[in-house]
Amino acid sequence: MRRSALVLFGVALLMLPRRLAAQDHLEVLQAPQLVQCDPSPYFRMALSAVDAERKPVGISLSTGDPRKLFQVFEGDRQHPVVYVGSAGSGVTQNDYAILLLDTSGSMKAPLGTGQTRFTVARDAVRRSLANFVDGADHMAIIPFDSHSVAARIHAAEFQSTRRGVESQLDAIRPAFRKDDNTALYSAVSEALPILKARADAGFPVSLIVFTDGANDVGHPGDDRGLLGPEGLAAVRNQAATLKVPITTVGFGMSGDAKALSALREMAWPNAESYYDAASSGERLTQIFESVRRKLTDRIQILFGPVRPTRDELTGHSYQFRVRLRAGDGFIATRSEPLWDAPAVGRPVADTDCTSAETKAILETSPPGAEPADIAWKRIIILATFGAILAALWFGAPRLVWPESYIPKPTFQRPNVQLPPNVSVPPMPRPRAPNMPSMSPPPRPAPPDYGRPSAPREPTIVVPSSPSRPAVKPPPPRVAPAEPPGRGASDETLFQPPDKLPRKDR
């Protein structure tokens, strides 16, 4: 029993170095991307663990917390890893790849086996589809030369089944004419925006370019506007702007140093995305399988915040180095690509974060934590809304009903010092219009009102001084007595004055 245990322990020790040796380094499959998850800047990177021959090696994330396996450094500064996920952990469910297959006239050249280069490449692609997952993997195989380059690429459709991809491969039957040249840069430039649309939808993408020669256009019969030597820099800038990975595969190009250099420069995000298949069909099959496996088994990590705010990223370039704990040591990335921020203005996010990444950020943030810029923005927003409400509450009525806010005159009693025991009657209250008077009705006149009174005796006025004699006032005028038999209701005849009887007549 003890002997068997020792044997098993020895076998485990023998297998441990091999397992450690299998993971040689981490290969960067996609350059760092600024994600739209939080006001603070978070970045995402896609990685794959490979061996010394650059074959992908699986990483188990099922045991423990996978965030503890990774470390991210920016120079001497270490950033916390917030989330780690793989293609099978819910980060993404589908992947899209385009294979540009060279069908120029040089692909008709035979190899030592008697098969043409195109036949060997087609068989290698067919064998690499053995692990194709229907419904999850999407692939489009597009031939290119120097004729109808853009039309072929835009007419191609992604196939989601292995049978569909094989049918698309079998439908490629090149004529291998002498004027079929290699429009390499133009084909890549047309395919990148198609994959960019899939990447914006949240899917992992990859562009695989297979060729046996350098870019060669400008001959009679070629399409107009094809990219010449200047196309290499244009394609590289386009890939860096769109953030679409490019894997280049050279076949039978060992003697063409210029063409090999162009394929290394066109590979993105770094030169590790270039493969030299020599002239071996088996090597070519391994390359196609490795490229597809990296796409489906890649690891995505989210780390940050790199800085407190995005504004602090402006005008700087950042290079992140990722380390993976493997046994007693670490394996790290090589030739990490740079992430360049704009020289002026706030950086714009490259992509949106997934729901799993958002959840991880919320779980790692301390309760009640809030960036300073967000707190100030909320205060400013609340103050702005408060000012608007105050203006509407106090200012709008004055504009709609200005007459209600005109000051009315007020009557005040003069401040006069009155003697004691003297009071001033209160001012009468103004009576509202159309309101009946509350004063009592007038009393009737007495019965003798309006009749002449009896003559009065003259009054003698005593002079106020001896020098001034008294003045006797004139007698009061007495109305003539009414003739007998007439009352107040009898009519009185009026005669003109000139016809009145005189006593002297």
Secondary structure, 3 states (H helix, E strand, C coil): CHHHHHHHHHHHHHHHHHHHHHCCEEEEEEEEEEEECCCCCEEEEEEEEECCCCCECCCCCCCCCHHHHEEEEECCEEECEEEEEECCCCCCCCEEEEEEEECCHHHHCECCCCCEHHHHHHHHHHHHHHHCCCCCEEEEEEEECCCCHHHHHHHCCCECCHHHHHHHHHCCCCCCCCCCCECHHHHHHHHHHHHHHHHHCCCCEEEEEEECCCCECCCCCCCCCCCCCCHHHHHHHHHHHHCCCEEEEECCCCCCHHHHHHHHHHCECCHHHEEECCCCHHHHHHHHHHHHHHHHCCEEEEECCCCCCHHHHCCCEEECEEEEEECCEEEEECCCCEEECCCCCCCCCCEECCHHHHHHHHHHCCCCCCCHHHHHHHHHHHHHHHHHHHHHHHCHHHHHCHHHHCCCCCCCCCCCCCCCCCCCCCCCCCCCCCCCCCCCCCCCCCCCCCCCCCCCCCCCCCCCCCCCCCCCCCCCCCCCCCCCCCCCCCCCCCCCHHHCCCCCC
